[in-house]
Amino acid sequence: MAAAESVAGKYRAEVKSRQSKVELPTLFSSYHFFLNRQDYAETPVKYSDHLKHFKESSLGQRFETEIRPFLHDEFLERRSEALFTAVLTLKEWRDNEAEKRGLGEEEKGLQVSDAEIIQGWVNELIKPDEFPKFVPPAFSGWAERLTEKPIPHIAQANRFIGERITEHFHSLKVDKVKGVDLGAGTGATMLAVEENLNGTEIEVDISGVDLTPVLANKAHERTGKKVDIDNMLNWLSKQKDGSLDFITSVYAMHHLHYKEQLKLQRLAFKKLRKGGIFAIADPTGKSLFNLKNLDINEPEAVIACFRPDVGKVVKSLKEFNINTENDTSGKIEVEIDGTDGAKSEIHGNVLDQGALGYAVVAVKP
């Protein structure tokens, strides 16, 4: 476990180096207190004024066209609207504080500590069973982008997972494996796993699951494999215990509430055969790309439940065996055009991408 802590320690050190010079007041941890306080601005502003400003913003306009039509619940609409309003208001509060104190550009916009504040607001306002309502609008915008140039750190996670799955089953000397990719997107993970296994004599039966019909169809067209349109938890719960050799989920679990993420992990353990693999990858929510771009421009980025400490992710998979020793050396540079990059390090079956994300390959004993 010491190695797992060192992975988390590296992440924390990187994040700490980007901490803001301006600490948020404690009461900001509740969106209600944040939006209704009157002392964080020189000129007090009512919530109705914040809301009006949000509706006039580009984020507010995208909320109207991309999010609201899928909610079908007036109470949920109001809570979601309050969440998005709070995020935009927090960004502007940061801008105002930086101007007022004569701080540099790096102090403007959302800061590292704000990621956890926003996560708290999400959990305060959105219930676990409401998260699926945000998935169709979240991925409708990604459908086109994911078919273009691969996103470097996601492609890297796919490659890492494909290689680790192949190494594992090759060492077991099996001749056939069966698995599924949950949140298949356009099929990139399915292809990475299949292409790696095809380099051996192992026959692979792989399928996919995605809640978004457009993406599921693209994944099917791209891979030629069966891709079911379903909620990943629903689909997995219907499978026989011990029926799968591997389960993957790459940059998809953060669209589940945290409680549902843990439920999925427990379910994966049940559905895997002994020696089976559960491989996950996800963003941290604390990259500059996320804070400076997605959270204020992309509605889907706000409704997400990130687990930013990879060490905690490893600990939450306590039923599994996870090798965190440096038995495989490697350091890979990841560059994100126009934003931040990261040096990704390999610690056994953990790919640490710093503030961008992580991949973990866990084995059922």
C-alpha positions as CSV (number, residue, x, y, z in Angstrom):
1,M,0.0,0.0,0.0
2,A,3.0,2.3,0.5
3,A,3.4,2.5,-3.3
4,A,-0.2,3.4,-3.7
5,E,0.3,6.3,-1.3
6,S,3.3,7.5,-3.2
7,V,1.1,7.7,-6.4
8,A,-1.4,9.7,-4.5
9,G,1.4,11.8,-2.9
10,K,2.7,12.8,-6.3
11,Y,-0.8,13.8,-7.3
12,R,-1.3,15.9,-4.2
13,A,2.1,17.6,-4.6
14,E,1.2,18.6,-8.1
15,V,-2.2,19.9,-7.1
16,K,-0.7,21.7,-4.1
17,S,1.7,23.6,-6.3
18,R,-1.3,25.2,-8.0
19,Q,-3.2,26.2,-4.9
20,S,-4.7,29.7,-5.1
21,K,-3.4,32.6,-3.0
22,V,-7.0,33.4,-2.0
23,E,-8.7,30.9,0.3
24,L,-12.5,30.4,-0.1
25,P,-14.6,31.3,3.0
26,T,-15.7,28.1,4.7
27,L,-19.4,28.8,4.1
28,F,-18.8,28.5,0.4
29,S,-19.0,24.8,0.8
30,S,-22.7,25.1,0.6
31,Y,-24.1,26.5,-2.6
32,H,-27.0,28.0,-0.7
33,F,-24.7,30.1,1.6
34,F,-22.5,31.0,-1.3
35,L,-25.3,32.3,-3.5
36,N,-27.1,34.1,-0.7
37,R,-24.2,35.7,1.2
38,Q,-24.0,39.4,0.9
39,D,-20.4,40.0,2.0
40,Y,-18.4,38.3,-0.7
41,A,-19.0,41.2,-3.1
42,E,-18.4,44.9,-2.7
43,T,-21.9,45.4,-4.0
44,P,-24.4,42.8,-2.6
45,V,-26.1,40.9,-5.3
46,K,-29.3,38.9,-4.9
47,Y,-29.7,35.3,-6.1
48,S,-32.2,36.5,-8.7
49,D,-29.5,38.8,-10.2
50,H,-27.0,35.9,-10.3
51,L,-29.6,33.8,-12.0
52,K,-30.4,36.5,-14.5
53,H,-26.7,36.9,-15.3
54,F,-26.3,33.1,-15.7
55,K,-29.3,32.9,-18.1
56,E,-27.7,35.6,-20.3
57,S,-24.3,33.8,-20.4
58,S,-23.2,31.3,-23.1
59,L,-23.2,28.6,-20.4
60,G,-26.8,29.5,-19.5
61,Q,-27.9,29.4,-23.1
62,R,-26.3,26.0,-23.5
63,F,-28.0,24.8,-20.3
64,E,-31.4,25.9,-21.8
65,T,-30.8,24.0,-25.1
66,E,-28.7,21.0,-24.0
67,I,-29.7,20.2,-20.4
68,R,-33.2,21.5,-19.4
69,P,-35.1,19.5,-22.2
70,F,-33.9,16.2,-20.6
71,L,-34.8,16.9,-17.0
72,H,-38.7,16.8,-17.1
73,D,-38.9,17.8,-13.5
74,E,-39.4,21.4,-12.4
75,F,-37.8,20.8,-9.0
76,L,-34.7,19.2,-10.6
77,E,-34.6,22.0,-13.2
78,R,-34.4,24.6,-10.4
79,R,-31.7,22.7,-8.5
80,S,-29.7,22.2,-11.6
81,E,-30.0,25.8,-12.6
82,A,-28.8,26.8,-9.1
83,L,-25.8,24.6,-9.5
84,F,-24.7,26.0,-12.8
85,T,-25.4,29.5,-11.6
86,A,-23.2,28.9,-8.6
87,V,-20.3,27.6,-10.8
88,L,-20.4,30.7,-13.0
89,T,-20.7,33.0,-10.0
90,L,-17.7,31.3,-8.3
91,K,-15.6,31.8,-11.5
92,E,-16.6,35.5,-11.5
93,W,-15.9,35.8,-7.8
94,R,-12.4,34.6,-8.5
95,D,-12.0,37.1,-11.3
96,N,-13.1,39.9,-9.0
97,E,-10.8,38.9,-6.1
98,A,-7.8,38.7,-8.4
99,E,-8.5,42.2,-9.8
100,K,-9.2,43.7,-6.4
101,R,-5.9,42.2,-4.9
102,G,-3.8,43.0,-8.0
103,L,-3.0,39.3,-8.6
104,G,-1.9,37.7,-11.8
105,E,-3.9,35.9,-14.5
106,E,-3.3,32.5,-12.9
107,E,-5.5,33.6,-10.0
108,K,-8.4,34.3,-12.2
109,G,-11.0,31.7,-13.0
110,L,-11.7,28.5,-11.1
111,Q,-8.9,27.2,-8.9
112,V,-7.8,23.8,-7.8
113,S,-9.7,24.0,-4.4
114,D,-12.8,25.0,-6.3
115,A,-13.1,21.5,-7.9
116,E,-13.9,20.0,-4.5
117,I,-16.3,22.8,-3.7
118,I,-18.2,22.2,-6.9
119,Q,-18.2,18.4,-6.2
120,G,-19.8,19.2,-2.8
121,W,-22.5,21.3,-4.6
122,V,-23.2,18.5,-7.0
123,N,-23.7,16.0,-4.2
124,E,-25.8,18.5,-2.3
125,L,-28.1,19.2,-5.2
126,I,-28.3,16.1,-7.4
127,K,-29.5,12.7,-6.2
128,P,-27.9,9.4,-7.3
129,D,-30.9,8.3,-9.4
130,E,-31.0,11.7,-11.2
131,F,-27.5,11.5,-12.7
132,P,-28.6,9.3,-15.7
133,K,-30.8,12.2,-16.8
134,F,-27.7,14.3,-17.5
135,V,-25.9,11.6,-19.6
136,P,-27.7,12.1,-22.9
137,P,-27.0,15.8,-23.1
138,A,-23.5,15.3,-21.7
139,F,-22.5,13.0,-24.5
140,S,-24.5,14.4,-27.4
141,G,-21.8,17.1,-27.7
142,W,-19.0,14.6,-27.3
143,A,-20.3,12.3,-30.0
144,E,-18.8,14.3,-32.8
145,R,-15.5,15.2,-31.0
146,L,-14.8,11.6,-29.9
147,T,-14.8,10.5,-33.6
148,E,-12.1,13.0,-34.5
149,K,-8.5,13.2,-33.3
150,P,-8.1,11.1,-30.1
151,I,-7.8,12.9,-26.8
152,P,-4.1,12.2,-25.8
153,H,-4.5,11.2,-22.1
154,I,-7.7,9.1,-22.9
155,A,-5.9,7.3,-25.7
156,Q,-3.0,6.7,-23.3
157,A,-5.3,5.2,-20.7
158,N,-6.8,2.9,-23.4
159,R,-3.4,1.7,-24.5
160,F,-2.3,1.1,-21.0
161,I,-5.4,-0.9,-20.2
162,G,-5.2,-2.9,-23.4
163,E,-1.5,-3.8,-22.7
164,R,-2.2,-4.8,-19.1
165,I,-5.2,-7.0,-20.0
166,T,-3.1,-8.8,-22.6
167,E,-0.1,-9.3,-20.4
168,H,-2.3,-10.7,-17.6
169,F,-4.2,-13.3,-19.7
170,H,-1.1,-14.2,-21.6
171,S,0.5,-15.1,-18.3
172,L,-2.5,-17.2,-17.4
173,K,-2.1,-19.1,-20.7
174,V,-5.8,-18.9,-21.5
175,D,-7.0,-19.3,-25.1
176,K,-10.2,-17.3,-24.9
177,V,-11.6,-14.4,-22.9
178,K,-14.9,-12.6,-22.7
179,G,-15.4,-9.0,-21.6
180,V,-17.4,-5.8,-21.8
181,D,-16.6,-2.1,-22.0
182,L,-19.0,0.0,-19.9
183,G,-19.6,3.5,-21.3
184,A,-18.1,2.4,-24.6
185,G,-18.3,5.8,-26.3
186,T,-17.2,5.4,-29.8
187,G,-15.4,2.1,-29.2
188,A,-11.8,3.2,-28.6
189,T,-11.3,1.1,-25.5
190,M,-12.9,-2.0,-27.2
191,L,-10.5,-1.6,-30.1
192,A,-7.4,-1.1,-27.9
193,V,-8.2,-4.3,-25.9
194,E,-9.0,-6.3,-29.0
195,E,-6.0,-5.1,-31.0
196,N,-3.6,-6.0,-28.1
197,L,-5.2,-9.4,-27.6
198,N,-5.1,-10.2,-31.3
199,G,-1.3,-9.9,-31.1
200,T,-1.4,-13.1,-29.1
201,E,-3.2,-16.4,-29.7
202,I,-6.0,-15.4,-27.3
203,E,-9.4,-15.3,-28.8
204,V,-11.5,-12.3,-27.5
205,D,-15.3,-11.9,-27.3
206,I,-15.8,-8.3,-26.4
207,S,-19.0,-6.2,-26.4
208,G,-19.9,-2.7,-25.3
209,V,-22.6,-0.8,-23.3
210,D,-23.5,2.8,-23.7
211,L,-26.5,4.8,-22.6
212,T,-26.3,7.2,-25.6
213,P,-27.8,5.7,-28.8
214,V,-25.6,7.9,-31.1
215,L,-22.4,6.8,-29.4
216,A,-23.5,3.2,-29.1
217,N,-24.2,3.1,-32.9
218,K,-20.8,4.7,-33.6
219,A,-19.1,2.1,-31.4
220,H,-20.8,-0.7,-33.3
221,E,-20.0,0.8,-36.7
222,R,-16.3,1.3,-35.7
223,T,-15.8,-2.1,-34.0
224,G,-18.3,-4.4,-35.6
225,K,-19.2,-5.6,-32.2
226,K,-22.4,-5.8,-30.3
227,V,-23.0,-2.6,-28.3
228,D,-26.1,-2.5,-26.1
229,I,-27.9,0.7,-25.3
230,D,-28.4,0.6,-21.5
231,N,-27.3,2.1,-18.2
232,M,-24.0,0.3,-17.2
233,L,-25.3,-0.6,-13.8
234,N,-28.6,-2.1,-15.1
235,W,-26.7,-4.0,-17.8
236,L,-24.1,-5.4,-15.4
237,S,-26.7,-6.4,-12.8
238,K,-28.4,-8.7,-15.4
239,Q,-25.2,-10.7,-16.1
240,K,-24.5,-14.0,-14.4
241,D,-22.1,-14.0,-11.5
242,G,-18.6,-15.1,-12.6
243,S,-19.5,-14.9,-16.3
244,L,-16.9,-12.3,-17.4
245,D,-13.1,-12.3,-17.8
246,F,-12.7,-8.5,-17.9
247,I,-14.7,-5.4,-17.4
248,T,-13.4,-2.0,-18.6
249,S,-14.8,1.5,-18.0
250,V,-12.8,4.4,-19.4
251,Y,-13.7,8.1,-18.7
252,A,-17.3,7.1,-18.0
253,M,-17.7,6.4,-14.3
254,H,-17.6,10.1,-13.3
255,H,-21.1,10.3,-14.8
256,L,-22.4,8.2,-12.0
257,H,-23.0,9.5,-8.5
258,Y,-20.2,8.4,-6.1
259,K,-22.5,5.9,-4.3
260,E,-23.3,4.4,-7.7
261,Q,-19.6,4.2,-8.6
262,L,-18.9,2.1,-5.5
263,K,-22.0,0.0,-6.3
264,L,-20.6,-0.6,-9.8
265,Q,-17.2,-1.7,-8.3
266,R,-18.9,-4.3,-6.0
267,L,-21.0,-5.5,-8.9
268,A,-18.0,-5.9,-11.2
269,F,-16.3,-8.1,-8.5
270,K,-19.4,-10.4,-8.5
271,K,-19.6,-10.7,-12.3
272,L,-15.9,-11.4,-12.9
273,R,-14.5,-14.9,-12.9
274,K,-11.6,-15.7,-10.5
275,G,-8.5,-14.0,-12.1
276,G,-10.7,-11.5,-14.0
277,I,-9.8,-7.9,-14.5
278,F,-11.7,-4.7,-13.6
279,A,-9.9,-1.8,-15.4
280,I,-11.1,1.8,-14.9
281,A,-9.8,5.2,-16.0
282,D,-11.2,8.6,-15.1
283,P,-10.3,12.3,-14.9
284,T,-9.6,14.0,-11.6
285,G,-11.6,17.2,-12.3
286,K,-8.6,19.3,-11.2
287,S,-6.7,19.7,-14.4
288,L,-6.4,23.3,-15.8
289,F,-8.2,22.1,-18.9
290,N,-11.2,21.1,-16.7
291,L,-11.1,24.2,-14.4
292,K,-10.4,26.9,-17.0
293,N,-12.4,25.5,-19.9
294,L,-14.8,22.7,-19.4
295,D,-16.4,23.9,-16.1
296,I,-17.3,27.3,-17.5
297,N,-18.0,26.3,-21.1
298,E,-19.3,22.7,-21.2
299,P,-22.5,21.9,-19.3
300,E,-21.5,18.2,-19.1
301,A,-18.4,18.9,-17.1
302,V,-20.3,20.4,-14.2
303,I,-22.6,17.4,-13.6
304,A,-19.8,14.9,-12.8
305,C,-18.7,13.1,-9.7
306,F,-14.9,13.0,-9.8
307,R,-12.7,11.0,-7.4
308,P,-9.5,13.1,-7.7
309,D,-7.2,11.1,-5.4
310,V,-6.0,7.9,-7.2
311,G,-4.8,6.5,-3.8
312,K,-8.4,6.6,-2.6
313,V,-9.6,4.9,-5.7
314,V,-7.1,2.1,-5.1
315,K,-8.3,1.8,-1.5
316,S,-11.9,1.6,-2.6
317,L,-11.1,-1.5,-4.7
318,K,-10.1,-3.4,-1.6
319,E,-11.7,-6.7,-2.7
320,F,-9.3,-6.7,-5.7
321,N,-5.5,-7.2,-6.0
322,I,-3.8,-4.2,-7.4
323,N,-0.1,-4.2,-8.1
324,T,1.4,-0.8,-7.4
325,E,5.1,-1.8,-7.5
326,N,7.4,-0.3,-10.2
327,D,7.9,-3.6,-11.9
328,T,7.3,-1.9,-15.3
329,S,9.3,1.3,-15.8
330,G,7.8,4.0,-17.9
331,K,7.1,7.7,-18.2
332,I,5.0,9.0,-21.0
333,E,4.5,12.7,-21.9
334,V,0.9,13.8,-22.5
335,E,0.2,17.1,-24.2
336,I,-3.1,18.8,-24.4
337,D,-3.2,21.5,-27.1
338,G,-3.4,24.9,-25.7
339,T,-3.8,23.8,-22.0
340,D,-1.7,21.8,-19.7
341,G,0.3,18.6,-20.1
342,A,1.4,16.0,-17.7
343,K,4.1,13.4,-17.3
344,S,2.4,10.1,-16.7
345,E,4.1,7.5,-14.6
346,I,3.5,3.8,-14.5
347,H,3.4,2.2,-11.0
348,G,2.7,-1.5,-11.7
349,N,-1.0,-1.6,-12.7
350,V,-1.6,2.1,-11.9
351,L,-1.2,4.7,-14.6
352,D,-0.8,8.1,-12.8
353,Q,-1.5,11.0,-15.2
354,G,-1.2,13.6,-12.5
355,A,-3.9,16.2,-12.4
356,L,-5.4,14.9,-15.7
357,G,-6.5,11.5,-14.6
358,Y,-5.6,7.9,-13.8
359,A,-6.0,4.3,-14.9
360,V,-6.2,1.3,-12.5
361,V,-6.1,-2.3,-13.4
362,A,-7.5,-4.5,-10.6
363,V,-7.5,-8.3,-10.5
364,K,-10.1,-10.5,-8.7
365,P,-8.2,-13.0,-6.5
